[in-house]
Amino acid sequence: KAWGRLSSISGLTIRYCLLEEELQKDASSLREYTDLCDSYMRIPRDERPYSKLSAYIENTLSVEEIEHVRVLAERYSIARI
């Protein structure tokens, strides 16, 4: 909605592409994690198999996958993962 104030760029889509392969892998891992969390949170609360998102993550991802996400969050200074 803020774009409306800047009529010269209204309607534009801005996309970014990571050129470094290692960064692409990191971004992909983080995107998969956020997609997993988002898809779980879209389930109505009374239909969720776990009461907390953290329990769902612990029972869905391996210990190695969880640790990898934590390392990436620390490396890129991402909060609340």
Buried (B, 14 or more C-beta within 10 A) or exposed (E): EEEEEEEEEEEEEEEEEEEEEEEEEBBEBBEEBEEBBEEBEEEEEEEBEBEEEEEBBEEBBEEEBBEBBEEBBEEEEEEEB
